[in-house]
Amino acid sequence: MSNISGFNNLEMECIKKHHRHQDQIADNQCSSVLLKHIKAPLHLVWSLVRRFDQPQKYKPFVSRCVAQGYLEIGSLREVDVKSGLPATTSTERLELLDDNQHIFSIRIVGGDHRLRNYSSVITVHPEIIEGRPGTLVVESFVVDVPEGNTKDETCYFVQALIKCNLRSLADVSERLAVQDRTEPIDRM
């Protein structure tokens, strides 16, 4: 059963608990929440999401990433973006990495793009999909609207990037999950 906004109870609970961007949005910003149901167990999906130092494992627009120092809150990474996007580099700071609650948050602090004051939160939650362990991934963001753009244009652009990343995360995770399920058979 879904509520008015189209989210089911699990989805609403996850959004209310961890994705509070809408509560802090300024007039010159836009924000959104995106969801992806993935037919792979949480531990597998989380193992990809939590890799601050290797976003290219599932993010198709990242060609290279160099993380600086140890993986801890405040760590920075330099991301090289594949051609075709209106950017070539992005400098990002790890804001939160919680392996118990499965929460990952970054903030963009530099780069040659127009995403100013961008921050995002990704959470992963266990669920059952078609009788098997699955994962609900929730990603929310807030970003300044660049001069010359509307809120709708900015949100549409960022949502398109996130949807592409989430689709790729699902593809990679589901492919690994199938390999996981067949591995014991191969050992027999």
C-alpha positions in Angstrom: 0.0 0.0 0.0 1.4 3.4 -1.0 0.9 6.7 0.5 0.0 9.9 -1.3 3.5 10.6 -2.6 3.8 7.2 -4.3 6.2 5.7 -1.8 5.4 2.5 0.1 5.8 2.3 3.9 9.4 1.0 3.8 10.4 3.6 1.4 8.8 6.5 3.4 10.4 5.2 6.6 13.9 5.2 5.0 13.4 8.6 3.5 12.2 10.2 6.8 15.0 8.6 8.8 18.0 9.4 6.7 17.1 11.8 3.8 16.3 15.1 5.3 17.5 17.4 2.5 14.1 18.8 1.9 14.1 20.2 5.5 17.3 22.3 4.8 16.7 23.5 1.2 17.3 27.2 0.4 15.5 29.2 -2.2 18.4 28.9 -4.7 18.6 25.1 -4.3 16.9 22.0 -5.5 16.6 18.6 -4.0 15.2 15.2 -4.7 15.0 11.6 -3.5 15.5 8.6 -5.9 14.9 4.9 -5.2 16.1 1.7 -6.7 15.1 -1.8 -5.8 18.0 -4.2 -6.5 17.7 -8.0 -6.8 20.9 -8.6 -4.8 21.6 -9.0 -1.1 22.4 -5.9 1.0 26.0 -6.9 1.8 26.8 -7.1 -1.9 25.2 -3.8 -2.8 26.8 -2.1 0.2 30.2 -3.4 -0.7 30.0 -1.3 -3.9 28.3 1.8 -2.5 30.8 2.2 0.4 33.9 2.3 -1.8 34.6 6.0 -1.6 38.0 5.3 -3.2 36.5 3.3 -6.2 33.2 4.9 -7.4 34.1 3.7 -10.9 33.2 0.1 -9.9 29.6 1.1 -10.7 29.4 4.7 -11.7 29.6 4.8 -15.5 30.7 8.4 -15.8 33.8 8.0 -13.6 36.9 7.2 -15.5 39.4 7.4 -12.6 39.4 8.2 -8.9 42.3 9.0 -6.6 41.5 9.0 -2.9 43.8 10.8 -0.5 44.9 9.3 2.8 42.9 6.8 4.9 39.3 6.2 4.3 37.7 8.3 7.0 35.3 11.2 7.5 36.8 14.2 5.8 38.8 12.2 3.3 39.0 13.7 -0.2 38.9 12.1 -3.6 39.7 13.5 -7.0 37.3 12.1 -9.6 37.9 12.2 -13.4 34.7 12.3 -15.4 34.4 10.6 -18.8 33.9 12.9 -21.8 30.4 13.8 -22.8 29.5 15.5 -19.5 29.9 19.2 -18.8 32.9 18.5 -16.5 36.2 16.8 -16.4 37.0 16.7 -12.6 35.3 16.7 -9.3 36.8 17.0 -5.8 34.6 15.2 -3.2 34.7 14.9 0.6 33.5 11.9 2.5 30.9 13.2 5.0 29.6 9.9 6.4 30.4 6.2 6.1 28.4 4.1 8.5 28.9 0.3 7.9 26.3 -0.6 10.6 23.4 1.6 9.4 24.6 1.5 5.7 24.8 5.2 5.2 27.2 6.9 2.8 27.3 10.7 2.3 29.6 12.9 0.2 29.9 16.6 -0.5 31.4 18.1 -3.7 34.0 20.7 -2.6 35.6 21.5 -6.0 35.9 20.7 -9.7 35.3 22.2 -13.1 31.5 21.9 -13.1 28.4 23.8 -12.0 27.3 21.7 -9.1 27.9 24.0 -6.2 27.1 23.1 -2.6 26.2 19.6 -3.8 25.7 16.9 -1.1 24.2 13.5 -1.3 23.2 10.7 1.0 22.9 7.1 0.0 21.3 4.5 2.2 20.8 0.8 1.6 18.1 -1.3 3.2 17.3 -5.0 3.2 14.1 -6.1 1.6 12.6 -9.3 0.0 12.2 -9.2 -3.8 10.4 -12.1 -5.4 11.1 -14.3 -2.3 14.9 -13.6 -2.3 17.1 -11.1 -0.4 17.1 -7.8 -2.1 18.1 -4.2 -1.4 16.3 -0.9 -1.5 18.8 1.9 -2.3 17.7 5.4 -1.5 19.7 8.4 -2.7 18.9 12.0 -2.0 20.7 15.2 -2.9 20.6 19.0 -2.5 22.5 21.4 -4.9 22.5 25.1 -5.7 20.7 26.0 -8.9 23.3 27.6 -11.3 22.7 31.0 -12.6 20.9 30.7 -15.9 19.2 27.5 -15.0 15.8 26.7 -13.4 15.2 24.4 -10.4 13.5 21.9 -12.8 16.5 21.9 -15.2 19.0 21.4 -12.4 17.0 18.7 -10.7 16.4 16.9 -14.0 20.1 16.9 -14.8 21.2 15.6 -11.4 18.4 13.0 -11.3 19.4 11.7 -14.7 23.0 11.2 -13.5 21.8 9.5 -10.3 19.3 7.2 -12.2 22.1 6.1 -14.5 24.4 5.4 -11.5 21.6 3.5 -9.7 20.8 1.5 -12.9 24.5 0.6 -13.2 24.7 -0.3 -9.4 21.7 -2.7 -10.0 23.3 -4.3 -13.0 26.7 -4.8 -11.3 25.1 -6.0 -8.1 22.7 -8.4 -9.8 25.4 -9.8 -12.0 27.6 -10.5 -8.8 24.6 -12.0 -7.0 24.0 -14.5 -9.8 27.7 -15.4 -9.7 27.4 -15.8 -5.9 24.4 -18.1 -6.2 26.2 -20.4 -8.8 29.5 -20.4 -7.0 28.7 -23.3 -4.6 27.4 -25.4 -7.5 30.7 -24.9 -9.3 32.6 -26.2 -6.3 30.7 -29.5 -6.2 
